Amino acid sequence: METFLNQLPIVLNSLNVGFVQTLRLFFVTLLGAIPLGLVIAFGSMSRFKPLSVFTRVLVWIIRGSPLMIQLLIIYYFPGLVLKNPIWGGGEAGRFMAASVAFVINYACYFSEIYRGGIQGIPVGQDEAGQVLGMTKTQIFFRVKLLQVIKAIVPPMSNEIITLVKDTSLSRIIALQEIIWAGQSFLKGSQGISGAVWPLFFTGIYYLIFNGIATVLLGRLEKKLNYYQ
């Protein structure tokens, strides 16, 4: 017990640092993937065939391959194949590479949610807007957008909850997120070796984070219930 109490402050400090990195990756991914996903959705619905084919193939590749492989390719491919290590070898470079991989991956998933929400709006609303002299842009932002948001919030919430846990995959390129920090005490870190209990503490961090996200997203869904 005394050993545990002595190690606890060291472990918690390391986990806190790792959790901050996890939070950074989570919010950067959302900030990049939410708007990019909408752009990709419009591309996949475009009447310009080359653009729609390109975006659909991109979405198919990204959704059909593991995120872990995408992380490894994005981080190692420039240096090993192109001989141009654009990310460098530091923590900042690994974070940038992980952010790019996560943004692209989640943008493709979000794009399908956007597309389903947009195409789920009755065509009659477009026709009514055109009769009133509204442009397609006006129809989308003034008539359809809020309805689309209501339709996509539940599936988007599921993806966001998944993102909380998927951030742990970034340790594959040695990004020092919370799982990496907890696992380091198994191998020997800051004078602590063979300690498995820090990994259980990482689970508590994720449970709390997921709980907060679930509550906030649930409140958002309730506020949008006025469409029912």
C-alpha positions as CSV (number, residue, x, y, z in Angstrom):
1,M,0.0,0.0,0.0
2,E,2.8,2.4,0.8
3,T,4.5,1.7,-2.5
4,F,1.2,2.4,-4.3
5,L,0.7,5.7,-2.4
6,N,4.2,6.7,-3.3
7,Q,3.7,5.9,-7.0
8,L,0.2,7.4,-7.3
9,P,1.3,11.0,-7.7
10,I,3.9,10.1,-10.4
11,V,1.4,8.0,-12.3
12,L,-1.4,10.5,-12.2
13,N,0.9,13.3,-13.3
14,S,2.0,11.2,-16.3
15,L,-1.6,10.2,-17.1
16,N,-2.8,13.8,-16.9
17,V,-0.1,14.8,-19.5
18,G,-1.2,12.0,-21.7
19,F,-4.9,12.8,-21.3
20,V,-4.2,16.4,-22.4
21,Q,-2.7,15.0,-25.6
22,T,-5.7,12.8,-26.0
23,L,-8.0,15.8,-25.6
24,R,-6.0,17.8,-28.1
25,L,-6.3,15.1,-30.7
26,F,-10.0,14.7,-30.1
27,F,-10.9,18.4,-30.5
28,V,-8.5,18.9,-33.5
29,T,-10.2,15.9,-35.2
30,L,-13.6,17.3,-34.6
31,L,-12.7,20.8,-35.7
32,G,-11.2,19.5,-39.0
33,A,-13.5,16.5,-39.7
34,I,-16.9,18.2,-39.2
35,P,-16.4,20.9,-42.0
36,L,-14.3,18.6,-44.2
37,G,-17.0,15.9,-44.0
38,L,-19.6,18.3,-45.4
39,V,-17.3,19.2,-48.3
40,I,-16.7,15.6,-49.1
41,A,-20.5,14.9,-48.9
42,F,-21.2,17.7,-51.4
43,G,-18.4,16.2,-53.6
44,S,-20.0,12.8,-53.5
45,M,-23.4,14.2,-54.4
46,S,-22.0,16.5,-57.2
47,R,-23.3,16.1,-60.7
48,F,-19.8,16.6,-62.0
49,K,-19.0,12.9,-62.5
50,P,-15.2,12.9,-62.0
51,L,-15.6,14.7,-58.7
52,S,-18.3,12.4,-57.4
53,V,-16.4,9.3,-58.4
54,F,-13.2,10.5,-56.8
55,T,-14.9,11.4,-53.5
56,R,-16.8,8.1,-53.4
57,V,-13.7,6.1,-54.1
58,L,-11.8,8.0,-51.4
59,V,-14.6,7.4,-48.9
60,W,-14.7,3.7,-49.8
61,I,-10.9,3.3,-49.3
62,I,-10.9,5.2,-46.0
63,R,-13.9,3.4,-44.5
64,G,-12.8,0.1,-45.8
65,S,-9.3,0.1,-44.3
66,P,-8.3,0.1,-40.6
67,L,-7.5,3.5,-39.1
68,M,-4.3,2.0,-37.6
69,I,-3.0,1.2,-41.1
70,Q,-3.8,4.8,-42.2
71,L,-1.9,6.2,-39.3
72,L,1.2,4.1,-40.2
73,I,1.1,5.0,-43.9
74,I,0.6,8.7,-43.3
75,Y,3.4,8.8,-40.7
76,Y,6.0,6.5,-42.3
77,F,5.3,6.8,-46.0
78,P,6.8,10.2,-46.7
79,G,10.1,9.4,-44.9
80,L,10.6,5.7,-46.0
81,V,9.3,5.8,-49.5
82,L,9.5,9.5,-50.6
83,K,12.7,10.1,-48.6
84,N,11.1,13.3,-47.3
85,P,10.3,12.9,-43.5
86,I,7.9,15.8,-43.4
87,W,6.7,15.0,-39.9
88,G,10.1,14.9,-38.3
89,G,10.8,12.6,-35.3
90,G,9.5,14.7,-32.4
91,E,6.2,14.6,-30.5
92,A,4.9,17.6,-32.5
93,G,5.4,15.8,-35.8
94,R,3.7,12.6,-34.5
95,F,0.8,14.7,-33.3
96,M,0.5,16.4,-36.7
97,A,0.5,13.1,-38.5
98,A,-2.1,11.6,-36.2
99,S,-4.3,14.7,-36.6
100,V,-4.2,14.4,-40.4
101,A,-5.0,10.7,-40.3
102,F,-7.9,11.2,-37.8
103,V,-9.3,14.2,-39.7
104,I,-9.4,12.4,-43.0
105,N,-10.8,9.2,-41.5
106,Y,-13.6,10.8,-39.6
107,A,-14.4,13.3,-42.3
108,C,-15.2,10.4,-44.6
109,Y,-17.4,8.8,-42.0
110,F,-19.1,12.1,-41.3
111,S,-19.6,12.7,-45.0
112,E,-21.8,9.6,-45.3
113,I,-23.9,10.8,-42.3
114,Y,-24.2,14.2,-43.9
115,R,-25.2,12.7,-47.3
116,G,-27.8,10.5,-45.7
117,G,-29.3,13.5,-43.8
118,I,-29.4,15.7,-46.8
119,Q,-30.8,13.2,-49.2
120,G,-33.4,12.2,-46.6
121,I,-35.1,15.6,-46.8
122,P,-38.2,15.4,-49.1
123,V,-37.7,16.7,-52.6
124,G,-40.9,18.7,-52.3
125,Q,-39.1,21.2,-50.0
126,D,-36.7,22.0,-52.8
127,E,-39.5,22.5,-55.2
128,A,-41.4,24.7,-52.8
129,G,-38.3,26.8,-52.3
130,Q,-37.8,27.2,-56.0
131,V,-41.4,28.3,-56.5
132,L,-40.7,31.0,-53.9
133,G,-37.7,32.2,-56.0
134,M,-35.0,30.9,-53.6
135,T,-31.7,29.7,-54.9
136,K,-30.3,26.2,-54.1
137,T,-28.0,27.7,-51.5
138,Q,-30.8,29.6,-49.8
139,I,-33.0,26.5,-49.8
140,F,-30.2,24.5,-48.1
141,F,-29.3,27.0,-45.4
142,R,-32.7,28.5,-44.7
143,V,-34.9,25.4,-45.1
144,K,-33.0,22.1,-45.0
145,L,-30.0,22.8,-42.8
146,L,-31.7,22.6,-39.4
147,Q,-33.6,19.5,-40.4
148,V,-30.4,17.9,-41.5
149,I,-28.8,18.7,-38.2
150,K,-31.7,17.1,-36.4
151,A,-31.4,13.9,-38.5
152,I,-27.6,13.6,-38.2
153,V,-27.1,14.3,-34.5
154,P,-27.7,10.7,-33.3
155,P,-25.3,9.0,-35.7
156,M,-22.8,11.8,-35.3
157,S,-23.0,11.3,-31.5
158,N,-22.1,7.6,-32.0
159,E,-19.1,8.5,-34.1
160,I,-17.9,11.1,-31.6
161,I,-18.1,8.6,-28.8
162,T,-16.1,6.2,-30.9
163,L,-13.6,8.9,-31.6
164,V,-12.9,9.3,-27.8
165,K,-11.7,5.7,-27.7
166,D,-10.1,5.6,-31.2
167,T,-7.6,8.3,-30.1
168,S,-5.8,5.5,-28.3
169,L,-4.8,4.1,-31.7
170,S,-2.4,7.0,-32.1
171,R,0.1,5.2,-29.8
172,I,1.0,3.0,-32.8
173,I,3.2,5.9,-34.0
174,A,4.4,6.5,-30.4
175,L,2.2,9.5,-29.8
176,Q,2.3,10.0,-26.0
177,E,-1.5,9.9,-25.3
178,I,-3.0,8.5,-22.2
179,I,-2.8,4.8,-23.0
180,W,0.9,5.2,-24.0
181,A,1.5,6.9,-20.7
182,G,-0.2,4.1,-18.7
183,Q,1.5,1.4,-20.6
184,S,4.9,2.9,-20.1
185,F,4.8,1.9,-16.4
186,L,4.7,-1.7,-17.5
187,K,8.0,-1.4,-19.3
188,G,9.7,0.9,-16.8
189,S,9.1,4.7,-16.6
190,Q,10.2,7.2,-13.9
191,G,11.5,4.4,-11.7
192,I,8.3,2.3,-11.9
193,S,8.4,-1.0,-13.7
194,G,5.9,-3.9,-14.0
195,A,2.9,-1.9,-12.7
196,V,-0.3,-2.8,-14.5
197,W,-2.7,-0.8,-12.3
198,P,-2.0,2.5,-14.2
199,L,-3.8,1.0,-17.2
200,F,-7.0,0.6,-15.1
201,F,-6.8,4.3,-14.2
202,T,-6.7,5.1,-18.0
203,G,-10.0,3.3,-18.3
204,I,-11.5,5.6,-15.6
205,Y,-10.3,8.6,-17.6
206,Y,-12.1,7.3,-20.7
207,L,-15.3,6.4,-18.8
208,I,-15.5,10.0,-17.4
209,F,-14.7,11.6,-20.7
210,N,-17.3,9.4,-22.5
211,G,-19.8,10.1,-19.8
212,I,-19.5,13.8,-20.1
213,A,-19.7,13.6,-24.0
214,T,-22.8,11.4,-23.7
215,V,-24.6,13.8,-21.4
216,L,-23.8,16.8,-23.6
217,L,-24.8,15.1,-26.8
218,G,-28.0,13.8,-25.2
219,R,-28.9,17.4,-24.2
220,L,-28.3,18.5,-27.7
221,E,-30.6,15.9,-29.1
222,K,-33.3,17.0,-26.6
223,K,-33.0,20.6,-27.7
224,L,-33.6,19.6,-31.3
225,N,-36.7,17.6,-30.5
226,Y,-38.9,20.6,-31.5
227,Y,-38.9,19.1,-35.0
228,Q,-40.9,16.2,-33.9
